[in-house]
Amino acid sequence: MASTSGGRGGEDGRPPQMQPVRSLSRRMTRAGTMMMIEPNEDESIIDSELVPSSLAAIAPILRVANDIEEDNPRVAYLCRFHAFEKAHKMDPTSSGRGVRQFKTYLLHKLQEEEPTSDPNEIQTYYQKFYVDNIENGEGKKTPEEMAKLYQMATVLYDVLKTVIHPARIDEKVD
């Protein structure tokens, strides 16, 4: 029979100092994997680099938004909004790994930015971008630069088609 002394042993009868060490709680071990954003860190890189693998198709849209942010913040906003809509269509229940957190982050980012009230602004920007970079860039830029510019133009055109009804898109754009 077990002794009735004041010291309590564990479930297996061993004294407390002889008990196996418990592993850290899930919360403690997960704390190191959480991303901390430094105040000085460039947030424009973050949104396109943190895209969950199940939403990889929206990464180019966010990269374009980051690239044109300084040039035209309202068109960058439309790109991010398009990326958010596309992410929601791809995973409406946010069941993929990291999707809910990413969509929440992107929604907060959209709420911080100034939305555009003129959808034709992207059409004007796309036309200028295409003329300045694609038409006038042929032969003047490296193939790598041209590949990136073509990708940007493709993304801008996709965003343009979702913002403006196809019947209202200027013939010069098509």
C-alpha positions as CSV (number, residue, x, y, z in Angstrom):
1,M,0.0,0.0,0.0
2,A,1.2,3.5,-0.7
3,S,2.5,5.6,2.2
4,T,0.4,8.4,3.6
5,S,3.2,10.9,3.9
6,G,2.6,14.5,2.9
7,G,4.6,14.3,-0.4
8,R,2.5,13.4,-3.4
9,G,4.0,11.3,-6.1
10,G,2.9,11.4,-9.7
11,E,0.4,9.1,-11.3
12,D,3.1,6.5,-11.6
13,G,4.1,6.9,-8.0
14,R,7.4,8.7,-8.6
15,P,8.2,11.8,-6.6
16,P,7.8,15.2,-8.5
17,Q,11.5,15.7,-9.2
18,M,11.6,12.3,-10.9
19,Q,8.6,13.0,-13.2
20,P,9.3,13.2,-16.9
21,V,9.6,16.8,-18.1
22,R,6.4,18.0,-19.9
23,S,6.8,19.4,-23.4
24,L,6.1,23.1,-23.8
25,S,2.5,24.0,-24.6
26,R,1.5,24.4,-28.2
27,R,1.2,28.1,-27.6
28,M,4.7,28.4,-26.4
29,T,6.2,26.4,-29.3
30,R,4.2,28.3,-31.9
31,A,5.1,31.7,-30.6
32,G,8.5,31.6,-32.4
33,T,6.8,31.0,-35.8
34,M,4.6,34.1,-35.7
35,M,5.7,36.9,-38.0
36,M,6.6,40.1,-36.3
37,I,6.6,43.1,-38.7
38,E,9.1,45.8,-37.7
39,P,7.8,49.3,-38.0
40,N,10.6,50.3,-40.4
41,E,10.2,47.2,-42.6
42,D,9.0,47.7,-46.1
43,E,5.4,46.5,-46.1
44,S,5.1,46.6,-49.8
45,I,7.2,43.5,-50.1
46,I,5.3,41.7,-47.5
47,D,1.9,41.3,-49.1
48,S,3.2,39.7,-52.3
49,E,5.7,37.4,-50.5
50,L,3.3,36.0,-47.9
51,V,0.8,34.6,-50.3
52,P,-0.3,31.1,-49.2
53,S,0.6,28.4,-51.6
54,S,-3.0,27.7,-52.4
55,L,-3.4,31.3,-53.6
56,A,-0.1,31.5,-55.6
57,A,-2.0,32.8,-58.6
58,I,-2.5,36.2,-57.0
59,A,1.2,36.8,-56.2
60,P,1.9,38.5,-59.6
61,I,-1.0,40.8,-59.1
62,L,0.3,41.9,-55.7
63,R,3.9,42.3,-57.1
64,V,2.5,44.7,-59.8
65,A,0.6,46.6,-57.1
66,N,3.9,47.0,-55.2
67,D,5.8,48.0,-58.3
68,I,3.4,50.7,-59.3
69,E,2.5,52.0,-55.8
70,E,4.7,55.1,-56.0
71,D,3.7,55.9,-59.6
72,N,0.0,55.5,-59.1
73,P,-1.3,54.4,-55.6
74,R,-5.0,54.3,-56.7
75,V,-4.2,51.8,-59.5
76,A,-2.2,49.8,-57.0
77,Y,-5.3,49.8,-54.8
78,L,-7.3,48.4,-57.7
79,C,-4.7,45.7,-58.2
80,R,-4.9,44.7,-54.5
81,F,-8.6,44.8,-54.6
82,H,-8.6,42.5,-57.6
83,A,-6.2,40.2,-55.8
84,F,-8.5,40.1,-52.8
85,E,-11.6,39.3,-55.0
86,K,-9.6,36.6,-56.8
87,A,-8.4,35.1,-53.5
88,H,-12.0,35.0,-52.2
89,K,-13.2,33.2,-55.4
90,M,-10.3,30.7,-55.1
91,D,-11.0,29.9,-51.5
92,P,-14.4,31.4,-50.4
93,T,-14.4,29.6,-47.0
94,S,-10.8,30.5,-46.2
95,S,-10.1,26.9,-45.4
96,G,-6.6,26.7,-46.9
97,R,-3.6,27.0,-44.7
98,G,-2.9,30.6,-43.9
99,V,-5.6,31.9,-46.2
100,R,-7.8,33.4,-43.6
101,Q,-4.9,35.3,-42.0
102,F,-3.7,36.5,-45.4
103,K,-7.1,37.7,-46.6
104,T,-7.6,39.5,-43.3
105,Y,-4.1,41.2,-43.7
106,L,-5.0,42.2,-47.3
107,L,-8.4,43.5,-46.2
108,H,-6.8,45.7,-43.6
109,K,-4.3,46.9,-46.1
110,L,-7.1,47.9,-48.5
111,Q,-8.9,49.7,-45.7
112,E,-5.7,51.8,-45.0
113,E,-5.4,52.9,-48.7
114,E,-7.4,55.5,-50.6
115,P,-9.8,53.8,-53.0
116,T,-10.2,55.2,-56.4
117,S,-13.5,56.7,-57.5
118,D,-12.7,56.7,-61.2
119,P,-12.4,53.2,-62.8
120,N,-11.2,54.8,-66.0
121,E,-8.1,55.8,-64.3
122,I,-6.7,52.3,-64.7
123,Q,-7.5,52.5,-68.4
124,T,-5.5,55.7,-68.8
125,Y,-2.6,54.3,-66.7
126,Y,-2.6,51.0,-68.7
127,Q,-2.4,52.9,-72.0
128,K,0.4,55.1,-70.8
129,F,2.3,52.1,-69.3
130,Y,1.9,50.1,-72.5
131,V,3.2,52.9,-74.8
132,D,6.0,53.9,-72.5
133,N,7.3,50.4,-71.6
134,I,6.2,47.9,-74.3
135,E,6.0,49.9,-77.5
136,N,8.9,52.2,-76.7
137,G,10.9,49.6,-74.8
138,E,11.4,47.2,-77.7
139,G,15.1,46.9,-78.5
140,K,16.0,49.3,-75.7
141,K,15.6,47.0,-72.8
142,T,17.0,43.6,-71.9
143,P,14.9,40.5,-72.5
144,E,14.5,40.1,-68.7
145,E,13.2,43.6,-68.3
146,M,10.8,43.1,-71.2
147,A,9.5,39.9,-69.7
148,K,8.8,41.6,-66.5
149,L,7.1,44.5,-68.3
150,Y,5.0,42.1,-70.3
151,Q,3.9,40.4,-67.2
152,M,3.0,43.7,-65.6
153,A,1.1,44.8,-68.6
154,T,-0.8,41.5,-68.6
155,V,-1.8,41.9,-65.0
156,L,-2.8,45.5,-65.5
157,Y,-5.0,44.4,-68.5
158,D,-6.6,41.7,-66.4
159,V,-7.4,44.2,-63.6
160,L,-8.7,46.6,-66.3
161,K,-11.1,44.0,-67.7
162,T,-12.5,43.3,-64.2
163,V,-13.0,47.0,-63.3
164,I,-14.4,48.3,-66.6
165,H,-17.1,46.5,-68.6
166,P,-15.5,45.1,-71.8
167,A,-17.9,47.1,-74.0
168,R,-16.5,50.3,-72.4
169,I,-12.8,49.5,-72.8
170,D,-11.2,51.9,-75.3
171,E,-10.4,50.3,-78.7
172,K,-6.8,51.5,-78.4
173,V,-6.4,49.2,-75.3
174,D,-7.5,46.0,-77.1
